[in-house]
Structure formats: structure tokens, C-alpha cells
Amino acid sequence: MDNGKQKMQELTKAELEIMQIIWKLEGEFIVRDVHDMMPEPKPAYNTVSTMVRILDTKGFLTHKTYGHTNVYRAALTKDEYTGHFMQGVLNSFFDGSISRLVTFFSKNRNLSVQEADEILKMLDKK
């Protein structure tokens, strides 16, 4: 999706809710599959269909058409999107500094000793 020429857009809250379902589906799907997995109260089927088409237009999905049915697939994984999103947060709010990010969470989220140790172990692996 992000081939260097085009900047990946950020998902809206509604788009992210639909993408979370799509990533759980892990493969090809039709709009009905997404609608069926949505929590109650479910939005109208046409609303979900419109959102899926928007995600396709934005490049988050790809599709094939069989007769009158579009079969969709995620164009990027949840990890790919999360990495892009978190890099944006890191750059926008913490000047690209992981230590500032960790300091922020340790001050504002009551980071446990176990969580801090896990972060240190992950950083040591890098």
C-alpha cells in the first residue's frame, strides 16, 4: 500500500472498527461477513457496504468482482498499520524518541515493574 510515493492515511474511528473485524477474518470476505461480525446494535448493511467501499478506495482493501459480488481482502496487515500509526505518534508527539514515549507511559499510566522489564528486554533484542 505505501510504496513511498503515497502517504498512508490514518483510519477514522469507524473505519478502524471495520478493519479490526476484517483483520480477524484473515483472508477474503464479502460485506455480509463484516456486517455479521459487528456488535449490536449493528449499523445498516448499506452503511457497512459504503464503509468497505471507502476503505477499498483509500487503498486499505483490494477486491475482485465475481458477477455482481465483490470479494475483498485487506491490503495490509494489522501489524503494518499499527507500525505506521505508532511511528506517526512517535514522530508527532515524542520527536521520534522511544525513551520519551516510555517515560510518558511510565509517568501517566502507572507502568508496572514487570511491564518496564518487558520493554527493556524488547529493546535489548533490537
N, C-alpha and C positions, 0 to 999 in steps of 0.2 A: 503494500500500500504506500508506504513512504519511501519513494525512490530517490529522495534527495532533492527532487525538483518541486515537490508539492509538500507543504507543511500539513501534518496530520491535525485535523480539527479535534476539539475536545467534545466529548459526548455530553448532551444535555442530561438532566436527571431522568427524564422519560426514556430517552434513547439508551442510557446506561441500564435501566431496569430491563429493557428488552434484550440488550446484548448479554446481560447476565444469564438470561434464560437460554439464549442462542448458544452461549459457550457451554452450558450444561447439556445441550442437545448433542454436541460433539459430532457434527457432520452435516449432511444435507437435511433440509427441513422445508416444510411449507408453512404458510402463515397460520393455518389451523393448529399446528404443533405448538407454536408460540402462544397463541391465544389460550389453548387448553391448559398450559402450564402457568398462566398468570394467576396471581392471587385474587380472591374475592375482595371487594366487588370488581369483577372483570370489566375492563373498558369494552366498548363496542368492537366487534370484529373489524369493522371498517377502519376504526382508529388504529388498531394494531397493524392492519394491512398498509395503511398510509405511513406509519412509522417505519415499517420494514422497507418500504419503497424509498423513503428518505435515507435510511441507513445504506441502502444499495447505491443511491445517487451520490452520497458522500464518500463512498468507497470502503465502507466498513463491511459490506457484504458483496458477494458475487451471485449471479443467478444464471440458470439455464431455463429455457422455456420449452415445455412439452405440451403441445396443443394450446390449451388456454390456462395451463398451470405453470407458475414459476416455482422452481425449486432453488432454494437459496443455500448459501454456505458462508460462514464467517470468513472474511478476507484476512483477518489477523487473529492471533490467539489472545486470550485474556492477559497472559504474561507480557506479550508485546505491547498491548495497550497500556497496561499498568506501568511498564518500564518507561514508556513515553510520557505518561501522565506524571509519574513521580519525578522524572528528570525536569519537567516543567516546574513542578512545585519546588524542587531543589534549587533550580536556577532563579525562579521568580522571588522566592521568599528567603532563601538561605545563601545567596550568592554562590551557588554551586558547592557549598561546603557541607559534607556529610556530618562532620563534627558539630556544626551549628544545628543541623536537623536533630541529631541525637540529643544535644543539650536542650533544645526546645522541648522535646518529648520527655526528657528526664525531669525537667522543671514543671511542666504543665500536665503531665499525665501520671505522676507518681510511678515512674518506671521502677519495677521490682529489680532486686539484685539478680535474680535469675534471668530476666529479660536483658539486663545490661550485659551479663555474661554471654548470653546467646549472640548479642550484637557484636561483642568483641571477638567471639570465636568466628563469626562470619567474616568480619573484617580481616582477621588473621589469615583466613583461607585465601583472600584476594591478594 
